[in-house]
Amino acid sequence: MPKGVILVDWTDQGRRAIKDSPDRAEAAKAEATKLGIQVKDIFYTPGGPHDAAIVIEAEGPEPINKFMASVQALGNVKMKLIHAFSIEEMRKMV
């Protein structure tokens, strides 16, 4: 099952409506669930290089791509996916 971390950066529009960010995060989590993505956690990262990080698991890349496209289309965030591997998965790769 593919795992990943989605790095989230607010757009200017997202920053202007920052107080609504927790509600938008909950809505995004619900959308991910509908697409079959398990959202393991959502972290806000103030002062870091990104504004938030979403830890996910999915059956494949298609639902992740669809999720990211639908959320980004709202105009509040930009997203980047980093594929993540467990220690055991890494052992098999090296």
RALIN-V789455 format. One record per residue. SS is DSSP state (H for helix, E for strand, - for the rest). PHI is phi in whole degrees, 0 to 359 (none if undefined). Layout:
BEGIN
SS_PHI, SS_PHI
END
This chain:
BEGIN
-_none, E_300, E_240, E_194, E_238, E_263, E_272, E_243, E_236, E_290, -_276, H_301, H_299, H_295, H_293, H_295, -_247, H_301, H_296, H_271, H_302, H_300, H_293, H_294, H_296, H_295, H_295, H_295, H_298, H_296, H_297, H_299, H_300, H_300, -_271, -_87, -_263, E_270, E_270, E_285, E_190, E_235, E_239, E_272, -_231, -_299, -_85, -_268, -_288, -_230, -_273, E_199, E_219, E_241, E_264, E_227, E_222, E_212, -_288, -_187, H_286, H_300, H_296, H_294, H_298, H_296, H_300, H_298, H_296, H_292, H_290, H_294, -_296, -_286, -_89, -_267, E_219, E_243, E_230, E_225, E_261, E_245, E_289, E_237, -_230, -_288, H_299, H_295, H_296, H_294, H_302, H_290, H_277, -_252
END
